[in-house]
Structures are given as structure tokens and as C-alpha cells.
Amino acid sequence: MKAMLRLRVSEHDAHYAGGLVDGAKILQLMGDVATELLIRHDGDEGLLRAYETVEFLKPVFAGDFLEVYGEIVEVGNTSRKMKFEVYKVISNAQIPEQPSACDVLDPPVLVAKAVAVCVVPKDKQRRSQGWKS
């Protein structure tokens, strides 16, 4: 099962000088994709148990457009192992005299990736219990 989220990172998300966005924002976006995957798979949001790996590969700045991809790659009794990739598809051109300038990236740039494990308790797994949504 797969899911994707596309958004523009705003000035509000910038945490450091130069409009740099912190890694916590990227993890939050992965968490949003994880929530969608769990709802689609189990009918419940579940809980994040752990990130097994997290890699921040390239910087993200306010004004960048991101695509966050997630996939359930392993299903246990209550655990759901997921892989995430975050791509920058449009980049803030960072031209001081033209602050709204952007560049389309072809190909997109992989900026982060991670593997996480989420848990959906048995009594919350509505799909496997035959509940209808």
C-alpha cells in the first residue's frame, strides 16, 4: 500500500537562518503519510513506535515544493513497517531581488528517507475485524 503528500514549505516552517527548514518538519510530513497509510490499511491512525533509520540528504528551504512518498512494506500482527522518501520537486531559486522565483527540478531531488515502524493495536484494526467504513 502506498500514499503520497505534496505541499509547499512555507516561511512559517523555516527554523534557521536563510529560510532553512529543520528535520523535524520533514519527520512530521512522514508522520502524516504514515497516518494515511494506517487509516487506509487498518481504519485507525495507529501509533508511531520507532524510526529505524532517518537520513537527511539535502537541505530544504521555505518556498520549496516537496513530495513525500510512503509505503507499507511489512505487516505484522500489530506492527506496520514503512519506508518513506521525500523529494524536492520545485526549488526556491533564492534570488534576493526576486523572492518569488522558483525552479522546477527535473529530475526531483531526494532530500530525505526513512524507515519507521507503527503499531495498530488488535482491537483498533477495524479492517481485519470486518468493520465497514
N, CA, C and O atoms as CSV, one atom per row, in Angstrom:
chain,resi,resn,atom,element,x,y,z
A,1,MET,N,N,0.847,-1.165,0.000
A,1,MET,CA,C,0.000,0.000,0.000
A,1,MET,C,C,0.900,1.238,0.000
A,1,MET,O,O,1.901,1.290,0.714
A,2,LYS,N,N,0.527,2.233,-0.811
A,2,LYS,CA,C,1.335,3.445,-0.953
A,2,LYS,C,C,0.481,4.688,-0.750
A,2,LYS,O,O,-0.739,4.658,-0.914
A,3,ALA,N,N,1.150,5.789,-0.388
A,3,ALA,CA,C,0.493,7.094,-0.260
A,3,ALA,C,C,1.498,8.179,-0.616
A,3,ALA,O,O,2.710,7.972,-0.549
A,4,MET,N,N,0.965,9.354,-1.001
A,4,MET,CA,C,1.820,10.478,-1.366
A,4,MET,C,C,1.177,11.774,-0.892
A,4,MET,O,O,-0.041,11.940,-0.948
A,5,LEU,N,N,2.019,12.685,-0.426
A,5,LEU,CA,C,1.604,14.014,0.012
A,5,LEU,C,C,2.450,15.031,-0.737
A,5,LEU,O,O,3.669,14.881,-0.820
A,6,ARG,N,N,1.816,16.069,-1.286
A,6,ARG,CA,C,2.559,17.129,-1.983
A,6,ARG,C,C,2.216,18.455,-1.317
A,6,ARG,O,O,1.045,18.739,-1.064
A,7,LEU,N,N,3.231,19.269,-1.030
A,7,LEU,CA,C,2.986,20.559,-0.401
A,7,LEU,C,C,4.132,21.515,-0.646
A,7,LEU,O,O,5.230,21.127,-1.046
A,8,ARG,N,N,3.837,22.785,-0.390
A,8,ARG,CA,C,4.871,23.815,-0.438
A,8,ARG,C,C,5.247,24.163,0.996
A,8,ARG,O,O,4.372,24.431,1.821
A,9,VAL,N,N,6.516,24.160,1.292
A,9,VAL,CA,C,7.011,24.512,2.613
A,9,VAL,C,C,6.956,26.034,2.730
A,9,VAL,O,O,7.425,26.738,1.836
A,10,SER,N,N,6.393,26.546,3.814
A,10,SER,CA,C,6.194,27.982,3.946
A,10,SER,C,C,7.279,28.646,4.794
A,10,SER,O,O,8.102,27.971,5.412
A,11,GLU,N,N,7.264,29.965,4.811
A,11,GLU,CA,C,8.177,30.727,5.675
A,11,GLU,C,C,7.971,30.346,7.140
A,11,GLU,O,O,8.915,30.346,7.930
A,12,HIS,N,N,6.736,30.023,7.489
A,12,HIS,CA,C,6.410,29.620,8.859
A,12,HIS,C,C,7.182,28.352,9.271
A,12,HIS,O,O,7.475,28.156,10.450
A,13,ASP,N,N,7.504,27.502,8.296
A,13,ASP,CA,C,8.206,26.244,8.566
A,13,ASP,C,C,9.720,26.422,8.676
A,13,ASP,O,O,10.419,25.525,9.148
A,14,ALA,N,N,10.222,27.571,8.242
A,14,ALA,CA,C,11.667,27.816,8.309
A,14,ALA,C,C,12.073,27.982,9.772
A,14,ALA,O,O,11.403,28.673,10.539
A,15,HIS,N,N,13.162,27.348,10.140
A,15,HIS,CA,C,13.602,27.345,11.532
A,15,HIS,C,C,14.971,28.000,11.703
A,15,HIS,O,O,15.308,28.474,12.788
A,16,TYR,N,N,15.742,28.024,10.644
A,16,TYR,CA,C,17.110,28.523,10.721
A,16,TYR,C,C,17.311,29.693,9.769
A,16,TYR,O,O,16.456,29.969,8.927
A,17,ALA,N,N,18.427,30.371,9.903
A,17,ALA,CA,C,18.782,31.489,9.029
A,17,ALA,C,C,18.760,31.050,7.573
A,17,ALA,O,O,19.071,29.903,7.256
A,18,GLY,N,N,18.395,31.957,6.706
A,18,GLY,CA,C,18.372,31.653,5.287
A,18,GLY,C,C,17.145,30.877,4.849
A,18,GLY,O,O,17.083,30.402,3.715
A,19,GLY,N,N,16.159,30.743,5.745
A,19,GLY,CA,C,14.936,30.023,5.393
A,19,GLY,C,C,15.071,28.517,5.420
A,19,GLY,O,O,14.239,27.814,4.846
A,20,LEU,N,N,16.106,28.001,6.078
A,20,LEU,CA,C,16.320,26.556,6.155
A,20,LEU,C,C,15.261,25.910,7.045
A,20,LEU,O,O,14.968,26.402,8.135
A,21,VAL,N,N,14.695,24.811,6.572
A,21,VAL,CA,C,13.666,24.067,7.297
A,21,VAL,C,C,14.344,22.951,8.089
A,21,VAL,O,O,15.230,22.267,7.577
A,22,ASP,N,N,13.921,22.772,9.344
A,22,ASP,CA,C,14.557,21.745,10.175
A,22,ASP,C,C,14.022,20.347,9.865
A,22,ASP,O,O,12.943,20.180,9.297
A,23,GLY,N,N,14.804,19.367,10.252
A,23,GLY,CA,C,14.455,17.971,10.005
A,23,GLY,C,C,13.166,17.539,10.683
A,23,GLY,O,O,12.491,16.630,10.199
A,24,ALA,N,N,12.811,18.175,11.797
A,24,ALA,CA,C,11.573,17.819,12.499
A,24,ALA,C,C,10.356,18.041,11.608
A,24,ALA,O,O,9.392,17.278,11.683
A,25,LYS,N,N,10.384,19.066,10.771
A,25,LYS,CA,C,9.268,19.304,9.849
A,25,LYS,C,C,9.166,18.169,8.846
A,25,LYS,O,O,8.063,17.734,8.514
A,26,ILE,N,N,10.291,17.688,8.362
A,26,ILE,CA,C,10.298,16.584,7.402
A,26,ILE,C,C,9.739,15.320,8.060
A,26,ILE,O,O,8.968,14.587,7.442
A,27,LEU,N,N,10.128,15.065,9.317
A,27,LEU,CA,C,9.597,13.912,10.049
A,27,LEU,C,C,8.088,14.044,10.258
A,27,LEU,O,O,7.361,13.053,10.189
A,28,GLN,N,N,7.619,15.263,10.512
A,28,GLN,CA,C,6.184,15.484,10.671
A,28,GLN,C,C,5.440,15.104,9.392
A,28,GLN,O,O,4.372,14.494,9.453
A,29,LEU,N,N,5.996,15.459,8.245
A,29,LEU,CA,C,5.358,15.126,6.972
A,29,LEU,C,C,5.328,13.617,6.750
A,29,LEU,O,O,4.335,13.079,6.261
A,30,MET,N,N,6.414,12.936,7.108
A,30,MET,CA,C,6.425,11.476,7.015
A,30,MET,C,C,5.352,10.890,7.930
A,30,MET,O,O,4.672,9.931,7.565
A,31,GLY,N,N,5.206,11.471,9.116
A,31,GLY,CA,C,4.180,11.017,10.048
A,31,GLY,C,C,2.779,11.195,9.489
A,31,GLY,O,O,1.911,10.353,9.719
A,32,ASP,N,N,2.542,12.284,8.754
A,32,ASP,CA,C,1.237,12.493,8.130
A,32,ASP,C,C,0.950,11.406,7.093
A,32,ASP,O,O,-0.175,10.916,7.004
A,33,VAL,N,N,1.957,11.031,6.316
A,33,VAL,CA,C,1.790,9.967,5.328
A,33,VAL,C,C,1.565,8.632,6.036
A,33,VAL,O,O,0.739,7.830,5.600
A,34,ALA,N,N,2.293,8.390,7.124
A,34,ALA,CA,C,2.097,7.158,7.898
A,34,ALA,C,C,0.665,7.060,8.411
A,34,ALA,O,O,0.057,5.991,8.368
A,35,THR,N,N,0.132,8.173,8.893
A,35,THR,CA,C,-1.243,8.186,9.391
A,35,THR,C,C,-2.222,7.796,8.289
A,35,THR,O,O,-3.119,6.985,8.515
A,36,GLU,N,N,-2.053,8.372,7.090
A,36,GLU,CA,C,-2.934,7.997,5.987
A,36,GLU,C,C,-2.819,6.519,5.653
A,36,GLU,O,O,-3.830,5.849,5.440
A,37,LEU,N,N,-1.594,6.006,5.606
A,37,LEU,CA,C,-1.406,4.593,5.289
A,37,LEU,C,C,-2.109,3.691,6.306
A,37,LEU,O,O,-2.753,2.711,5.931
A,38,LEU,N,N,-1.984,4.024,7.585
A,38,LEU,CA,C,-2.614,3.200,8.623
A,38,LEU,C,C,-4.140,3.280,8.544
A,38,LEU,O,O,-4.825,2.273,8.716
A,39,ILE,N,N,-4.658,4.454,8.289
A,39,ILE,CA,C,-6.112,4.585,8.158
A,39,ILE,C,C,-6.601,3.761,6.973
A,39,ILE,O,O,-7.609,3.062,7.078
A,40,ARG,N,N,-5.905,3.835,5.865
A,40,ARG,CA,C,-6.315,3.055,4.688
A,40,ARG,C,C,-6.174,1.550,4.930
A,40,ARG,O,O,-7.006,0.765,4.473
A,41,HIS,N,N,-5.130,1.153,5.643
A,41,HIS,CA,C,-4.879,-0.272,5.863
A,41,HIS,C,C,-5.732,-0.859,6.983
A,41,HIS,O,O,-6.269,-1.959,6.848
A,42,ASP,N,N,-5.856,-0.118,8.098
A,42,ASP,CA,C,-6.494,-0.670,9.296
A,42,ASP,C,C,-7.758,0.055,9.752
A,42,ASP,O,O,-8.496,-0.459,10.593
A,43,GLY,N,N,-8.013,1.247,9.205
A,43,GLY,CA,C,-9.160,2.009,9.672
A,43,GLY,C,C,-8.893,2.746,10.969
A,43,GLY,O,O,-9.830,3.178,11.640
A,44,ASP,N,N,-7.619,2.897,11.336
A,44,ASP,CA,C,-7.242,3.586,12.567
A,44,ASP,C,C,-5.877,4.239,12.363
A,44,ASP,O,O,-5.049,3.741,11.600
A,45,GLU,N,N,-5.651,5.354,13.050
A,45,GLU,CA,C,-4.397,6.092,12.896
A,45,GLU,C,C,-3.182,5.342,13.407
A,45,GLU,O,O,-2.080,5.545,12.897
A,46,GLY,N,N,-3.351,4.479,14.402
A,46,GLY,CA,C,-2.214,3.773,14.965
A,46,GLY,C,C,-1.268,4.711,15.698
A,46,GLY,O,O,-1.587,5.875,15.938
A,47,LEU,N,N,-0.109,4.190,16.047
A,47,LEU,CA,C,0.898,4.935,16.805
A,47,LEU,C,C,2.279,4.673,16.227
A,47,LEU,O,O,2.603,3.547,15.850
A,48,LEU,N,N,3.092,5.727,16.161
A,48,LEU,CA,C,4.481,5.552,15.741
A,48,LEU,C,C,5.250,4.903,16.878
A,48,LEU,O,O,5.231,5.397,18.005
A,49,ARG,N,N,5.924,3.805,16.590
A,49,ARG,CA,C,6.733,3.125,17.608
A,49,ARG,C,C,8.176,3.584,17.549
A,49,ARG,O,O,8.779,3.901,18.575
A,50,ALA,N,N,8.739,3.618,16.320
A,50,ALA,CA,C,10.149,3.978,16.199
A,50,ALA,C,C,10.506,4.268,14.746
A,50,ALA,O,O,9.916,3.718,13.816
A,51,TYR,N,N,11.477,5.139,14.583
A,51,TYR,CA,C,12.147,5.276,13.296
A,51,TYR,C,C,13.375,4.386,13.378
A,51,TYR,O,O,14.201,4.548,14.276
A,52,GLU,N,N,13.501,3.447,12.447
A,52,GLU,CA,C,14.686,2.588,12.412
A,52,GLU,C,C,15.870,3.332,11.813
A,52,GLU,O,O,16.999,3.219,12.292
A,53,THR,N,N,15.597,4.095,10.759
A,53,THR,CA,C,16.638,4.913,10.134
A,53,THR,C,C,16.010,6.218,9.665
A,53,THR,O,O,14.841,6.253,9.283
A,54,VAL,N,N,16.788,7.276,9.697
A,54,VAL,CA,C,16.396,8.570,9.149
A,54,VAL,C,C,17.646,9.179,8.530
A,54,VAL,O,O,18.693,9.253,9.174
A,55,GLU,N,N,17.532,9.614,7.280
A,55,GLU,CA,C,18.646,10.272,6.612
A,55,GLU,C,C,18.162,11.568,5.979
A,55,GLU,O,O,17.229,11.567,5.175
A,56,PHE,N,N,18.805,12.676,6.350
A,56,PHE,CA,C,18.552,13.960,5.722
A,56,PHE,C,C,19.680,14.173,4.726
A,56,PHE,O,O,20.840,14.310,5.116
A,57,LEU,N,N,19.344,14.202,3.443
A,57,LEU,CA,C,20.357,14.154,2.394
A,57,LEU,C,C,20.663,15.509,1.751
A,57,LEU,O,O,21.795,15.754,1.334
A,58,LYS,N,N,19.674,16.377,1.670
A,58,LYS,CA,C,19.832,17.699,1.046
A,58,LYS,C,C,19.007,18.704,1.838
A,58,LYS,O,O,18.019,18.327,2.468
A,59,PRO,N,N,19.398,19.983,1.815
A,59,PRO,CA,C,18.632,20.992,2.563
A,59,PRO,C,C,17.281,21.292,1.908
A,59,PRO,O,O,17.111,21.169,0.695
A,60,VAL,N,N,16.333,21.689,2.751
A,60,VAL,CA,C,15.007,22.127,2.312
A,60,VAL,C,C,14.827,23.555,2.815
A,60,VAL,O,O,15.140,23.863,3.965
A,61,PHE,N,N,14.314,24.429,1.934
A,61,PHE,CA,C,14.135,25.845,2.261
A,61,PHE,C,C,12.675,26.246,2.109
A,61,PHE,O,O,11.917,25.624,1.365
A,62,ALA,N,N,12.297,27.295,2.826
A,62,ALA,CA,C,10.965,27.863,2.653
A,62,ALA,C,C,10.760,28.177,1.175
A,62,ALA,O,O,11.649,28.721,0.520
A,63,GLY,N,N,9.590,27.835,0.657
A,63,GLY,CA,C,9.286,28.047,-0.753
A,63,GLY,C,C,9.481,26.818,-1.616
A,63,GLY,O,O,9.012,26.788,-2.754
A,64,ASP,N,N,10.169,25.792,-1.100
A,64,ASP,CA,C,10.351,24.549,-1.855
A,64,ASP,C,C,9.037,23.753,-1.876
A,64,ASP,O,O,8.252,23.809,-0.929
A,65,PHE,N,N,8.815,23.027,-2.951
A,65,PHE,CA,C,7.694,22.102,-3.048
A,65,PHE,C,C,8.238,20.694,-2.834
A,65,PHE,O,O,9.235,20.305,-3.442
A,66,LEU,N,N,7.575,19.936,-1.969
A,66,LEU,CA,C,8.010,18.579,-1.638
A,66,LEU,C,C,6.939,17.560,-1.990
A,66,LEU,O,O,5.743,17.849,-1.949
A,67,GLU,N,N,7.391,16.371,-2.335
A,67,GLU,CA,C,6.520,15.210,-2.456
A,67,GLU,C,C,7.038,14.172,-1.476
A,67,GLU,O,O,8.212,13.801,-1.510
A,68,VAL,N,N,6.149,13.704,-0.599
A,68,VAL,CA,C,6.500,12.731,0.429
A,68,VAL,C,C,5.807,11.424,0.074
A,68,VAL,O,O,4.579,11.362,0.009
A,69,TYR,N,N,6.589,10.395,-0.151
A,69,TYR,CA,C,6.057,9.082,-0.522
A,69,TYR,C,C,6.234,8.122,0.642
A,69,TYR,O,O,7.276,8.108,1.298
A,70,GLY,N,N,5.210,7.322,0.890
A,70,GLY,CA,C,5.293,6.309,1.920
A,70,GLY,C,C,4.681,5.015,1.432
A,70,GLY,O,O,3.788,5.002,0.586
A,71,GLU,N,N,5.184,3.932,1.988
A,71,GLU,CA,C,4.715,2.612,1.572
A,71,GLU,C,C,4.811,1.660,2.753
A,71,GLU,O,O,5.821,1.636,3.456
A,72,ILE,N,N,3.760,0.874,2.974
A,72,ILE,CA,C,3.831,-0.211,3.951
A,72,ILE,C,C,4.564,-1.356,3.272
A,72,ILE,O,O,4.128,-1.845,2.230
A,73,VAL,N,N,5.675,-1.784,3.857
A,73,VAL,CA,C,6.491,-2.826,3.234
A,73,VAL,C,C,6.444,-4.144,3.990
A,73,VAL,O,O,6.885,-5.174,3.480
A,74,GLU,N,N,5.907,-4.113,5.213
A,74,GLU,CA,C,5.826,-5.337,6.006
A,74,GLU,C,C,4.689,-5.187,7.009
A,74,GLU,O,O,4.557,-4.150,7.660
A,75,VAL,N,N,3.868,-6.232,7.130
A,75,VAL,CA,C,2.742,-6.210,8.057
A,75,VAL,C,C,2.896,-7.359,9.046
A,75,VAL,O,O,2.958,-8.528,8.663
A,76,GLY,N,N,2.958,-6.997,10.334
A,76,GLY,CA,C,2.998,-7.995,11.391
A,76,GLY,C,C,1.637,-8.090,12.058
A,76,GLY,O,O,0.644,-7.594,11.526
A,77,ASN,N,N,1.588,-8.722,13.217
A,77,ASN,CA,C,0.352,-8.876,13.968
A,77,ASN,C,C,-0.261,-7.516,14.306
A,77,ASN,O,O,-1.450,-7.288,14.080
A,78,THR,N,N,0.561,-6.620,14.846
A,78,THR,CA,C,0.107,-5.252,15.136
A,78,THR,C,C,1.042,-4.207,14.528
A,78,THR,O,O,0.694,-3.027,14.488
A,79,SER,N,N,2.204,-4.612,14.060
A,79,SER,CA,C,3.189,-3.662,13.531
A,79,SER,C,C,3.055,-3.496,12.026
A,79,SER,O,O,2.650,-4.411,11.310
A,80,ARG,N,N,3.407,-2.306,11.572
A,80,ARG,CA,C,3.418,-1.966,10.153
A,80,ARG,C,C,4.738,-1.264,9.870
A,80,ARG,O,O,4.969,-0.149,10.337
A,81,LYS,N,N,5.605,-1.922,9.101
A,81,LYS,CA,C,6.881,-1.315,8.736
A,81,LYS,C,C,6.678,-0.496,7.466
A,81,LYS,O,O,6.062,-0.958,6.505
A,82,MET,N,N,7.210,0.735,7.478
A,82,MET,CA,C,7.018,1.652,6.362
A,82,MET,C,C,8.341,2.252,5.905
A,82,MET,O,O,9.268,2.437,6.693
A,83,LYS,N,N,8.401,2.548,4.619
A,83,LYS,CA,C,9.540,3.269,4.055
A,83,LYS,C,C,9.027,4.593,3.501
A,83,LYS,O,O,7.933,4.669,2.942
A,84,PHE,N,N,9.840,5.632,3.667
A,84,PHE,CA,C,9.487,6.971,3.207
A,84,PHE,C,C,10.614,7.553,2.368
A,84,PHE,O,O,11.792,7.308,2.628
A,85,GLU,N,N,10.237,8.324,1.361
A,85,GLU,CA,C,11.179,9.125,0.583
A,85,GLU,C,C,10.565,10.499,0.383
A,85,GLU,O,O,9.375,10.621,0.091
A,86,VAL,N,N,11.385,11.534,0.542
A,86,VAL,CA,C,10.935,12.910,0.366
A,86,VAL,C,C,11.755,13.527,-0.758
A,86,VAL,O,O,12.985,13.534,-0.720
A,87,TYR,N,N,11.052,14.042,-1.758
A,87,TYR,CA,C,11.701,14.644,-2.921
A,87,TYR,C,C,11.354,16.132,-3.002
A,87,TYR,O,O,10.218,16.532,-2.748
A,88,LYS,N,N,12.338,16.930,-3.356
A,88,LYS,CA,C,12.112,18.329,-3.700
A,88,LYS,C,C,11.829,18.359,-5.198
A,88,LYS,O,O,12.658,17.935,-6.003
A,89,VAL,N,N,10.646,18.866,-5.566
A,89,VAL,CA,C,10.255,18.887,-6.977
A,89,VAL,C,C,10.319,20.290,-7.570
A,89,VAL,O,O,10.484,20.445,-8.780
A,90,ILE,N,N,10.189,21.311,-6.728
A,90,ILE,CA,C,10.362,22.708,-7.127
A,90,ILE,C,C,11.201,23.364,-6.049
A,90,ILE,O,O,10.944,23.186,-4.858
A,91,SER,N,N,12.198,24.115,-6.461
A,91,SER,CA,C,13.126,24.742,-5.526
A,91,SER,C,C,12.969,26.252,-5.531
A,91,SER,O,O,12.835,26.872,-6.585
A,92,ASN,N,N,12.988,26.832,-4.348
A,92,ASN,CA,C,13.052,28.278,-4.218
A,92,ASN,C,C,14.383,28.707,-4.840
A,92,ASN,O,O,15.444,28.236,-4.428
A,93,ALA,N,N,14.326,29.596,-5.826
A,93,ALA,CA,C,15.541,30.000,-6.545
A,93,ALA,C,C,16.481,30.846,-5.689
A,93,ALA,O,O,17.648,31.011,-6.047
A,94,GLN,N,N,16.004,31.383,-4.569
A,94,GLN,CA,C,16.792,32.180,-3.631
A,94,GLN,C,C,17.512,33.339,-4.324
A,94,GLN,O,O,18.720,33.525,-4.180
A,95,ILE,N,N,16.726,34.110,-5.080
A,95,ILE,CA,C,17.232,35.319,-5.729
A,95,ILE,C,C,16.717,36.499,-4.908
A,95,ILE,O,O,15.517,36.772,-4.924
A,96,PRO,N,N,17.593,37.205,-4.193
A,96,PRO,CA,C,17.136,38.271,-3.291
A,96,PRO,C,C,16.229,39.315,-3.949
A,96,PRO,O,O,15.247,39.744,-3.343
A,97,GLU,N,N,16.540,39.726,-5.168
A,97,GLU,CA,C,15.731,40.743,-5.820
A,97,GLU,C,C,14.454,40.182,-6.450
A,97,GLU,O,O,13.622,40.942,-6.943
A,98,GLN,N,N,14.297,38.860,-6.436
A,98,GLN,CA,C,13.080,38.223,-6.957
A,98,GLN,C,C,12.713,37.053,-6.033
A,98,GLN,O,O,12.893,35.894,-6.407
A,99,PRO,N,N,12.199,37.348,-4.826
A,99,PRO,CA,C,11.972,36.322,-3.815
A,99,PRO,C,C,10.929,35.262,-4.185
A,99,PRO,O,O,10.874,34.212,-3.546
A,100,SER,N,N,10.103,35.517,-5.203
A,100,SER,CA,C,9.099,34.525,-5.597
A,100,SER,C,C,9.588,33.605,-6.717
A,100,SER,O,O,8.829,32.754,-7.180
A,101,ALA,N,N,10.838,33.756,-7.162
A,101,ALA,CA,C,11.375,32.933,-8.249
A,101,ALA,C,C,11.602,31.498,-7.783
A,101,ALA,O,O,12.109,31.262,-6.686
A,102,CYS,N,N,11.217,30.541,-8.634
A,102,CYS,CA,C,11.389,29.112,-8.329
A,102,CYS,C,C,11.873,28.376,-9.574
A,102,CYS,O,O,11.711,28.851,-10.698
A,103,ASP,N,N,12.471,27.204,-9.350
A,103,ASP,CA,C,12.951,26.356,-10.434
A,103,ASP,C,C,12.330,24.974,-10.313
A,103,ASP,O,O,12.327,24.384,-9.233
A,104,VAL,N,N,11.802,24.454,-11.425
A,104,VAL,CA,C,11.297,23.081,-11.467
A,104,VAL,C,C,12.501,22.154,-11.570
A,104,VAL,O,O,13.371,22.358,-12.416
A,105,LEU,N,N,12.555,21.156,-10.730
A,105,LEU,CA,C,13.693,20.234,-10.713
A,105,LEU,C,C,13.344,18.970,-11.504
A,105,LEU,O,O,12.398,18.257,-11.170
A,106,ASP,N,N,14.114,18.709,-12.542
A,106,ASP,CA,C,13.898,17.521,-13.356
A,106,ASP,C,C,15.241,16.856,-13.604
A,106,ASP,O,O,16.006,17.307,-14.456
A,107,PRO,N,N,15.533,15.813,-12.888
A,107,PRO,CA,C,14.631,15.050,-12.025
A,107,PRO,C,C,14.526,15.676,-10.632
A,107,PRO,O,O,15.366,16.490,-10.246
A,108,PRO,N,N,13.482,15.288,-9.875
A,108,PRO,CA,C,13.371,15.737,-8.484
A,108,PRO,C,C,14.581,15.275,-7.673
A,108,PRO,O,O,15.265,14.320,-8.044
A,109,VAL,N,N,14.834,15.968,-6.562
A,109,VAL,CA,C,15.997,15.687,-5.721
A,109,VAL,C,C,15.536,14.997,-4.432
A,109,VAL,O,O,14.674,15.509,-3.718
A,110,LEU,N,N,16.122,13.829,-4.146
A,110,LEU,CA,C,15.830,13.111,-2.900
A,110,LEU,C,C,16.462,13.887,-1.746
A,110,LEU,O,O,17.683,14.033,-1.690
A,111,VAL,N,N,15.634,14.386,-0.825
A,111,VAL,CA,C,16.148,15.194,0.282
A,111,VAL,C,C,16.164,14.441,1.607
A,111,VAL,O,O,16.911,14.807,2.515
A,112,ALA,N,N,15.342,13.386,1.732
A,112,ALA,CA,C,15.325,12.610,2.979
A,112,ALA,C,C,14.703,11.249,2.720
A,112,ALA,O,O,13.920,11.066,1.788
A,113,LYS,N,N,15.075,10.298,3.574
A,113,LYS,CA,C,14.446,8.984,3.522
A,113,LYS,C,C,14.476,8.385,4.919
A,113,LYS,O,O,15.302,8.751,5.754
A,114,ALA,N,N,13.556,7.455,5.154
A,114,ALA,CA,C,13.455,6.868,6.489
A,114,ALA,C,C,12.730,5.532,6.427
A,114,ALA,O,O,12.031,5.221,5.463
A,115,VAL,N,N,12.919,4.758,7.481
A,115,VAL,CA,C,12.168,3.525,7.721
A,115,VAL,C,C,11.594,3.649,9.126
A,115,VAL,O,O,12.307,3.989,10.070
A,116,ALA,N,N,10.303,3.370,9.256
A,116,ALA,CA,C,9.641,3.502,10.553
A,116,ALA,C,C,8.759,2.295,10.811
A,116,ALA,O,O,8.377,1.572,9.891
A,117,VAL,N,N,8.445,2.094,12.082
A,117,VAL,CA,C,7.506,1.056,12.490
A,117,VAL,C,C,6.381,1.715,13.266
A,117,VAL,O,O,6.610,2.453,14.224
A,118,CYS,N,N,5.163,1.434,12.833
A,118,CYS,CA,C,3.972,1.906,13.532
A,118,CYS,C,C,3.221,0.692,14.063
A,118,CYS,O,O,3.399,-0.427,13.583
A,119,VAL,N,N,2.380,0.937,15.063
A,119,VAL,CA,C,1.619,-0.141,15.690
A,119,VAL,C,C,0.144,0.236,15.690
A,119,VAL,O,O,-0.227,1.364,16.013
A,120,VAL,N,N,-0.683,-0.728,15.321
A,120,VAL,CA,C,-2.133,-0.593,15.436
A,120,VAL,C,C,-2.597,-1.745,16.334
A,120,VAL,O,O,-2.577,-2.902,15.914
A,121,PRO,N,N,-3.016,-1.432,17.577
A,121,PRO,CA,C,-3.474,-2.495,18.473
A,121,PRO,C,C,-4.584,-3.333,17.817
A,121,PRO,O,O,-5.381,-2.815,17.035
A,122,LYS,N,N,-4.625,-4.615,18.143
A,122,LYS,CA,C,-5.579,-5.539,17.529
A,122,LYS,C,C,-7.013,-5.028,17.613
A,122,LYS,O,O,-7.762,-5.126,16.642
A,123,ASP,N,N,-7.402,-4.481,18.768
A,123,ASP,CA,C,-8.786,-4.033,18.937
A,123,ASP,C,C,-9.115,-2.775,18.151
A,123,ASP,O,O,-10.273,-2.360,18.105
A,124,LYS,N,N,-8.106,-2.159,17.529
A,124,LYS,CA,C,-8.323,-0.964,16.707
A,124,LYS,C,C,-8.271,-1.270,15.212
A,124,LYS,O,O,-8.543,-0.397,14.387
A,125,GLN,N,N,-7.924,-2.505,14.867
A,125,GLN,CA,C,-7.790,-2.888,13.457
A,125,GLN,C,C,-9.170,-3.179,12.869
A,125,GLN,O,O,-9.580,-4.334,12.755
A,126,ARG,N,N,-9.867,-2.127,12.506
A,126,ARG,CA,C,-11.239,-2.254,12.014
A,126,ARG,C,C,-11.325,-3.034,10.717
A,126,ARG,O,O,-12.299,-3.760,10.515
A,127,ARG,N,N,-10.369,-2.920,9.848
A,127,ARG,CA,C,-10.432,-3.628,8.560
A,127,ARG,C,C,-10.394,-5.141,8.767
A,127,ARG,O,O,-11.167,-5.866,8.141
A,128,SER,N,N,-9.514,-5.622,9.630
A,128,SER,CA,C,-9.385,-7.061,9.836
A,128,SER,C,C,-10.536,-7.636,10.652
A,128,SER,O,O,-10.733,-8.851,10.680
A,129,GLN,N,N,-11.306,-6.755,11.323
A,129,GLN,CA,C,-12.440,-7.217,12.112
A,129,GLN,C,C,-13.736,-7.161,11.311
A,129,GLN,O,O,-14.812,-7.430,11.845
A,130,GLY,N,N,-13.635,-6.817,10.051
A,130,GLY,CA,C,-14.811,-6.803,9.191
A,130,GLY,C,C,-15.686,-5.567,9.354
A,130,GLY,O,O,-16.822,-5.563,8.879
A,131,TRP,N,N,-15.192,-4.517,10.012
A,131,TRP,CA,C,-15.980,-3.289,10.167
A,131,TRP,C,C,-16.095,-2.602,8.831
A,131,TRP,O,O,-15.184,-2.708,8.010
A,132,LYS,N,N,-17.151,-1.923,8.592
A,132,LYS,CA,C,-17.346,-1.177,7.348
A,132,LYS,C,C,-17.145,0.302,7.623
A,132,LYS,O,O,-17.548,0.812,8.668
A,133,SER,N,N,-16.518,0.983,6.673
A,133,SER,CA,C,-16.346,2.427,6.831
A,133,SER,C,C,-17.212,3.180,5.871
A,133,SER,O,O,-17.198,4.411,5.861
